[in-house]
Amino acid sequence: MRELPTPTFDLSPLQTPRGLLHPSGADIGLVEQKPAHGQLLVSWARHLDEVRQAQRLRHEIFCGEMGARIQTPIPGYDIDLFDDYCEHLLVRDSATGNVVGTYRVLTPAQAKRVGSTYSDLEFDLVRLRAIRSRMVELGRSCVHPDYRQGGVIMALWGALAEFMVRNDLDMMVGCASIPMLHNGMVCGNIAASIWRQVQEKYLAPVEYHVRPRLPLPLETLDDSLNVDLPPLIKGYLRMGTKVLGAPAWDPDFNTADLPMLMNIADLPRRYRKHFLRGECV
């Protein structure tokens, strides 16, 4: 199996395999809960075949469930040029070994190697230039439909928080996607209504505002719908995440993407205790 060209950061001790979450030497990073299928096991991908499992899950969710139309070199896998530069966080079901949840993480040094972040393709991030050296990008988050009761995403967030603290990073940026496929039709009214809600309470200070390269045409949409925030976005906001501006339109993925920024220092105390296990940041 081919080793990936990442990660950027050394993990301790030196005998620890690359990308491993904990310095214990075990592949298991965190046991979050015991669903009917088995325990949830978290680890960082170390080999290409592990990344392929995440890419296959991403394709099932984004293309099969959300109707995305993507260009990929291997049919049935969501693959882009950023994948070889990212850390890939995996959640497995111990009973089957299947990957049931994933995030990818692009560190500041790796963003320099590839030339940008994925978010740079959707937004003008010039106002974030002062924090880029401390900022990781989160992307391609997805959870298998059978595991969306909360345990998988909590396990992922706990692993991400520990990764940030261990590597002296404190900012996380990414695009939170709002599906636009509704009742078999692509419609932006739901996304516009969600934007109306979040900009009233969760907009970041103006010095962090970014602009979409392909804006969602908000002026042509009905933003008065009474819709609930998607669970993932709701979870981000509860943890102190701020919205950086109006959503971009991603026609390939059939989504409206909200730019979001989380400062680890802004985590509410209850989440700090849960994810950081008492560590001070």
LUMKE-551952 format. One record per residue (C-alpha): residue number from 0; x, y, z. Coordinates in steps of 0.02 Angstrom, whole numbers. Last residue first. Layout:
BEGIN
[rec NUM, [X, Y, Z]]
...
//
This chain:
BEGIN
[rec 280, [-327, 1328, 1283]]
[rec 279, [-338, 1240, 1450]]
[rec 278, [-359, 1052, 1450]]
[rec 277, [-504, 985, 1554]]
[rec 276, [-552, 843, 1442]]
[rec 275, [-541, 944, 1281]]
[rec 274, [-700, 879, 1202]]
[rec 273, [-818, 860, 1350]]
[rec 272, [-748, 996, 1464]]
[rec 271, [-732, 1120, 1321]]
[rec 270, [-907, 1076, 1265]]
[rec 269, [-982, 1118, 1436]]
[rec 268, [-874, 1274, 1450]]
[rec 267, [-933, 1349, 1287]]
[rec 266, [-802, 1340, 1148]]
[rec 265, [-746, 1517, 1103]]
[rec 264, [-561, 1482, 1136]]
[rec 263, [-565, 1346, 1003]]
[rec 262, [-609, 1481, 875]]
[rec 261, [-733, 1415, 748]]
[rec 260, [-759, 1491, 576]]
[rec 259, [-901, 1460, 452]]
[rec 258, [-930, 1493, 267]]
[rec 257, [-1107, 1437, 221]]
[rec 256, [-1119, 1327, 66]]
[rec 255, [-1279, 1314, -36]]
[rec 254, [-1285, 1140, -106]]
[rec 253, [-1322, 1042, -265]]
[rec 252, [-1145, 969, -261]]
[rec 251, [-1098, 1024, -437]]
[rec 250, [-1202, 1183, -427]]
[rec 249, [-1108, 1249, -275]]
[rec 248, [-1191, 1414, -230]]
[rec 247, [-1101, 1520, -103]]
[rec 246, [-1185, 1570, 59]]
[rec 245, [-1181, 1745, 135]]
[rec 244, [-1048, 1788, 262]]
[rec 243, [-926, 1729, 394]]
[rec 242, [-1045, 1628, 503]]
[rec 241, [-978, 1605, 679]]
[rec 240, [-949, 1445, 777]]
[rec 239, [-979, 1453, 965]]
[rec 238, [-1011, 1269, 999]]
[rec 237, [-1200, 1289, 986]]
[rec 236, [-1173, 1362, 812]]
[rec 235, [-1080, 1207, 753]]
[rec 234, [-1216, 1092, 818]]
[rec 233, [-1353, 1189, 730]]
[rec 232, [-1252, 1181, 569]]
[rec 231, [-1237, 992, 586]]
[rec 230, [-1420, 970, 633]]
[rec 229, [-1484, 1069, 482]]
[rec 228, [-1572, 1227, 543]]
[rec 227, [-1759, 1210, 555]]
[rec 226, [-1869, 1293, 425]]
[rec 225, [-2002, 1428, 436]]
[rec 224, [-1991, 1494, 258]]
[rec 223, [-1972, 1682, 237]]
[rec 222, [-1815, 1682, 130]]
[rec 221, [-1905, 1669, -38]]
[rec 220, [-1772, 1681, -173]]
[rec 219, [-1731, 1804, -312]]
[rec 218, [-1630, 1924, -204]]
[rec 217, [-1535, 1779, -127]]
[rec 216, [-1450, 1728, -290]]
[rec 215, [-1327, 1610, -203]]
[rec 214, [-1161, 1694, -233]]
[rec 213, [-1029, 1619, -349]]
[rec 212, [-864, 1687, -283]]
[rec 211, [-937, 1706, -110]]
[rec 210, [-873, 1850, -3]]
[rec 209, [-788, 1838, 165]]
[rec 208, [-818, 1929, 329]]
[rec 207, [-685, 1912, 464]]
[rec 206, [-657, 2098, 498]]
[rec 205, [-847, 2121, 500]]
[rec 204, [-868, 2026, 662]]
[rec 203, [-945, 1853, 636]]
[rec 202, [-1131, 1828, 602]]
[rec 201, [-1220, 1713, 723]]
[rec 200, [-1379, 1799, 780]]
[rec 199, [-1468, 1885, 635]]
[rec 198, [-1357, 1810, 500]]
[rec 197, [-1408, 1635, 553]]
[rec 196, [-1594, 1654, 525]]
[rec 195, [-1589, 1743, 358]]
[rec 194, [-1460, 1618, 295]]
[rec 193, [-1576, 1475, 341]]
[rec 192, [-1717, 1556, 242]]
[rec 191, [-1604, 1578, 90]]
[rec 190, [-1549, 1397, 101]]
[rec 189, [-1730, 1338, 109]]
[rec 188, [-1779, 1448, -38]]
[rec 187, [-1635, 1386, -147]]
[rec 186, [-1728, 1251, -243]]
[rec 185, [-1664, 1103, -344]]
[rec 184, [-1810, 986, -370]]
[rec 183, [-1840, 804, -319]]
[rec 182, [-1940, 849, -165]]
[rec 181, [-1798, 964, -110]]
[rec 180, [-1622, 957, -180]]
[rec 179, [-1540, 1116, -116]]
[rec 178, [-1439, 1033, 20]]
[rec 177, [-1362, 1157, 144]]
[rec 176, [-1174, 1134, 158]]
[rec 175, [-1066, 1199, 298]]
[rec 174, [-906, 1265, 220]]
[rec 173, [-749, 1263, 326]]
[rec 172, [-636, 1355, 446]]
[rec 171, [-557, 1297, 608]]
[rec 170, [-450, 1411, 715]]
[rec 169, [-346, 1367, 869]]
[rec 168, [-192, 1271, 816]]
[rec 167, [-56, 1222, 939]]
[rec 166, [-35, 1045, 867]]
[rec 165, [-100, 950, 1019]]
[rec 164, [-241, 1074, 1043]]
[rec 163, [-304, 1058, 865]]
[rec 162, [-291, 868, 859]]
[rec 161, [-384, 854, 1025]]
[rec 160, [-526, 961, 957]]
[rec 159, [-534, 858, 797]]
[rec 158, [-545, 694, 893]]
[rec 157, [-686, 759, 1001]]
[rec 156, [-778, 827, 850]]
[rec 155, [-768, 659, 760]]
[rec 154, [-833, 564, 911]]
[rec 153, [-976, 688, 930]]
[rec 152, [-1017, 667, 745]]
[rec 151, [-1023, 478, 761]]
[rec 150, [-1126, 475, 920]]
[rec 149, [-1261, 594, 861]]
[rec 148, [-1404, 480, 805]]
[rec 147, [-1347, 487, 625]]
[rec 146, [-1274, 313, 612]]
[rec 145, [-1388, 222, 488]]
[rec 144, [-1378, 367, 364]]
[rec 143, [-1187, 354, 353]]
[rec 142, [-1103, 513, 414]]
[rec 141, [-1022, 650, 310]]
[rec 140, [-898, 791, 326]]
[rec 139, [-806, 830, 165]]
[rec 138, [-712, 975, 243]]
[rec 137, [-622, 1051, 390]]
[rec 136, [-490, 1183, 356]]
[rec 135, [-355, 1217, 483]]
[rec 134, [-308, 1391, 541]]
[rec 133, [-161, 1447, 647]]
[rec 132, [-47, 1508, 505]]
[rec 131, [-201, 1568, 412]]
[rec 130, [-251, 1690, 550]]
[rec 129, [-193, 1856, 474]]
[rec 128, [-249, 1807, 299]]
[rec 127, [-431, 1785, 351]]
[rec 126, [-489, 1947, 272]]
[rec 125, [-427, 1887, 102]]
[rec 124, [-542, 1736, 106]]
[rec 123, [-629, 1766, -61]]
[rec 122, [-748, 1619, -61]]
[rec 121, [-788, 1459, -157]]
[rec 120, [-616, 1406, -219]]
[rec 119, [-534, 1478, -64]]
[rec 118, [-642, 1360, 39]]
[rec 117, [-548, 1213, -37]]
[rec 116, [-390, 1284, 39]]
[rec 115, [-250, 1357, -64]]
[rec 114, [-84, 1320, -149]]
[rec 113, [-69, 1132, -122]]
[rec 112, [91, 1152, -21]]
[rec 111, [33, 1309, 69]]
[rec 110, [-128, 1220, 121]]
[rec 109, [-18, 1078, 185]]
[rec 108, [72, 1198, 301]]
[rec 107, [-91, 1271, 366]]
[rec 106, [-170, 1100, 397]]
[rec 105, [-306, 1025, 287]]
[rec 104, [-421, 908, 384]]
[rec 103, [-540, 781, 308]]
[rec 102, [-692, 722, 401]]
[rec 101, [-769, 549, 406]]
[rec 100, [-911, 440, 466]]
[rec 99, [-971, 261, 444]]
[rec 98, [-809, 176, 389]]
[rec 97, [-845, -10, 390]]
[rec 96, [-751, -127, 506]]
[rec 95, [-909, -229, 525]]
[rec 94, [-935, -252, 712]]
[rec 93, [-810, -115, 760]]
[rec 92, [-910, 16, 666]]
[rec 91, [-781, 138, 602]]
[rec 90, [-754, 325, 620]]
[rec 89, [-619, 399, 509]]
[rec 88, [-518, 559, 509]]
[rec 87, [-425, 595, 347]]
[rec 86, [-274, 711, 355]]
[rec 85, [-264, 812, 196]]
[rec 84, [-135, 842, 60]]
[rec 83, [-178, 691, -49]]
[rec 82, [-363, 733, -35]]
[rec 81, [-347, 912, -98]]
[rec 80, [-341, 864, -284]]
[rec 79, [-513, 784, -280]]
[rec 78, [-586, 611, -253]]
[rec 77, [-766, 559, -216]]
[rec 76, [-765, 373, -257]]
[rec 75, [-892, 270, -356]]
[rec 74, [-803, 291, -521]]
[rec 73, [-615, 324, -502]]
[rec 72, [-543, 483, -579]]
[rec 71, [-686, 589, -512]]
[rec 70, [-788, 730, -588]]
[rec 69, [-938, 768, -480]]
[rec 68, [-1125, 781, -502]]
[rec 67, [-1203, 788, -329]]
[rec 66, [-1376, 713, -305]]
[rec 65, [-1383, 728, -116]]
[rec 64, [-1408, 543, -72]]
[rec 63, [-1313, 448, -206]]
[rec 62, [-1191, 583, -255]]
[rec 61, [-1146, 666, -90]]
[rec 60, [-1184, 521, 27]]
[rec 59, [-1124, 371, -74]]
[rec 58, [-977, 470, -144]]
[rec 57, [-922, 522, 31]]
[rec 56, [-931, 342, 90]]
[rec 55, [-820, 288, -55]]
[rec 54, [-697, 428, -19]]
[rec 53, [-685, 375, 163]]
[rec 52, [-649, 195, 111]]
[rec 51, [-522, 259, -16]]
[rec 50, [-431, 350, 123]]
[rec 49, [-409, 185, 213]]
[rec 48, [-342, 104, 53]]
[rec 47, [-217, 247, 36]]
[rec 46, [-135, 214, 202]]
[rec 45, [-125, 297, 373]]
[rec 44, [-304, 358, 396]]
[rec 43, [-330, 437, 567]]
[rec 42, [-427, 337, 696]]
[rec 41, [-595, 330, 783]]
[rec 40, [-687, 173, 838]]
[rec 39, [-875, 168, 865]]
[rec 38, [-929, 11, 955]]
[rec 37, [-1045, -113, 873]]
[rec 36, [-1201, -127, 765]]
[rec 35, [-1328, -92, 901]]
[rec 34, [-1238, 65, 951]]
[rec 33, [-1106, 63, 1088]]
[rec 32, [-1042, 239, 1117]]
[rec 31, [-893, 354, 1097]]
[rec 30, [-745, 238, 1095]]
[rec 29, [-598, 349, 1048]]
[rec 28, [-433, 334, 957]]
[rec 27, [-424, 149, 918]]
[rec 26, [-271, 104, 815]]
[rec 25, [-168, 78, 971]]
[rec 24, [7, 151, 993]]
[rec 23, [-42, 248, 1149]]
[rec 22, [3, 417, 1078]]
[rec 21, [-178, 453, 1025]]
[rec 20, [-249, 508, 857]]
[rec 19, [-138, 413, 739]]
[rec 18, [-93, 506, 579]]
[rec 17, [76, 424, 559]]
[rec 16, [107, 270, 664]]
[rec 15, [171, 308, 840]]
[rec 14, [353, 257, 863]]
[rec 13, [404, 440, 869]]
[rec 12, [303, 468, 1027]]
[rec 11, [231, 588, 983]]
[rec 10, [154, 651, 822]]
[rec 9, [251, 752, 695]]
[rec 8, [146, 876, 601]]
[rec 7, [127, 888, 412]]
[rec 6, [35, 724, 388]]
[rec 5, [44, 684, 243]]
[rec 4, [120, 614, 83]]
[rec 3, [10, 458, 97]]
[rec 2, [95, 289, 105]]
[rec 1, [62, 174, -42]]
[rec 0, [0, 0, 0]]
//
